[in-house]
Amino acid sequence: MPTVVLATRNRGKARELQALLAGVPVLIRTLDDFPEVPSIPESGHTYEANAVAKASTVARLTGNIALADDSGIEIDALDGAPGVNSATFLGPDATDVDRNTWVLGRLEGMASPRRTARYRAIVAIATPDGAIRAFEGMCEGRIAEAPRGSEGFGYDPIFVVADLEQTMAELSPATKNRISHRARALAAARGYLESLVRNSAVESPPRP
């Protein structure tokens, strides 16, 4: 059975990706299984650049198919910020709560129609021989006036999903895995990944 390495050490993200890959006949591992692989900085100016860099690096270093994603929240009232810098703009020591508090502070008193936002994700799949493809997913919504819910991670407690009137953090994992930006990107990528597995397009050499 081919191995797919998820290019992340974020356990919340890994759980989501593993659930979204259910039914694909692969052995799923994460970077926790490859401690020798260094942290890969997200220094690109686009989601795609970051996802491609992570997937290609992990595929090369592990000798396996690698899947990486990069995602962010884009808030219209903040001219699309924090965008690609969603995880880093307050510095390496900031928590999800810190970032959510910052966003709510900037939008304090703003009417609901002006609080529109979207989650955007890029999923990249790379093979050890250098082939790589990227796929996009989006989820539209708005910023809540206060955090709600205890599921998920990141900006989920303050992101109200369009048409559902619930934050991502109020949704069950099963519902989130149907409608989220990451779910939509991975749904677009799934056929390509299955073709790699089905056609044995990639041989997995022994782990170095």
C-alpha positions, 0 to 999 in steps of 0.5 A: 500500500503506498504511503502518503505523508501529510506535510504537517505537525499540526495535529488538528489539521492532520486529523481533518486531512486523515478524515477527508482521505478516508477510503483512499487506499493509502497508508497515511503518515505525518511529519511526526513520523519523520522527526528528521525532516526539518520545519519548512518555513512558509515564506511564500507570498501565496498559499500555492507557493507555500503548499508546493514548497512543503509538499515537494520538500517532504516528498523529496526527503521521505521518498513518498507521495506528500500532501501539503496545504496552506490556507488562510482567512481573508477579511474584506474590511481588512483588505483581504488580511491576514490572508497568507499570513494568517498563522504568523502575522502576530509572531511565532508565540501568538495563539489562536485566541490572540489572533481571533482577539486581534481580528475582533478588535479591528472589526469592533462595532462594524455592521454584519454586512461589512464583516464578510470574509472567506477561508481559502485553501490550496492543497498540493500533492507532490511525488518523489520524482518532482511531479506536483499539482495544486488544487484550490477550495474556498468557503464564504462567510463572515466574522462573528461578533464574538467567538462561538463553539469549541470544535476546530482550530484557528479562526473557526470560532469567529468564522460564520459559514454563509447560509448556516449561521453557525461558526466553523467551531459550532459545526460537527467534524462531519459537517465541517468536512463537507463544506470547509475550504480544506474539504473542497480543495481536497475533494478537487485533489482526490481524483488525482491522488487516487490516480497516482495510487491506482496506476502505481505512478509512484514507487516508494523507495525505502525511507532514508 
